[in-house]
Amino acid sequence: MVLVGSLVAFLDNHRLLAIGFGILAFSSFRFSYINLEIAMPNMTWLAIVYAFATGFIFVPLTTLAVATLEKQDMGNAAGIYNLTRNIGGSFGIGTVTTLLARRAQVHQNILSDTWWRAIRHYSTSW
């Protein structure tokens, strides 16, 4: 974020956002190939790239959100911006956690049903 903070003075914020979302898309695409056999260094590099992209997104986005305001309104606007960002993040995390728990229950039921069917099949065949 320190690097992006210095780049804001030289590059257009919209370009920095485009670069950030491009890097984020790349890292998200690479995260989609993760399985249980991944090595820790591979995961670490993906997390570093993801964090690098996040810096390229949040700094210009915050700058663009308060760029047209007068000095006396910037403190209140930054506070409201951070509040809405935190509330949105909380809703997103809550939604994803709920979906993850529900899908885990579905898969557990499928595996349990398959296990009981296998036991019934092999117990009747003896």
C-alpha positions, 0 to 999 in steps of 0.5 A: 500500500505504501508503493501505491500511495506514492504512485497515486501522485503519478498515475491515474487512479482508474488505471491503478484500479484496473491494474489491481483488479487485473492482478486480483483476477489472476490470483483468484484464477490461480486460487481456483486450482488449489487442492489438498496436495499444494505446497506451502510456498505456492500458497504463500506466493498466491497470498502475496500476489493477492495482498499486492492486488488489494493494495492497488484496489483500496488506496485508489478507491479511497482516494476517488471516494473523497477526491471531490470533497472539500477539506472540512468534509473529508474526515466525515466522508472517510469515516462513512466510507470505512463504515460502509466498507466494513459493513459490506465486508461483514455481510460478505463474510457472513454470507460465504460462511453460511454457504460454506457450512450449508454445503459442508452439511450437504456433502456430509449427508451424501457421504454418510448415505453412501457409507450406509449403503455400502455397509448394507450392500456388503453385509447382505452379500456375506 
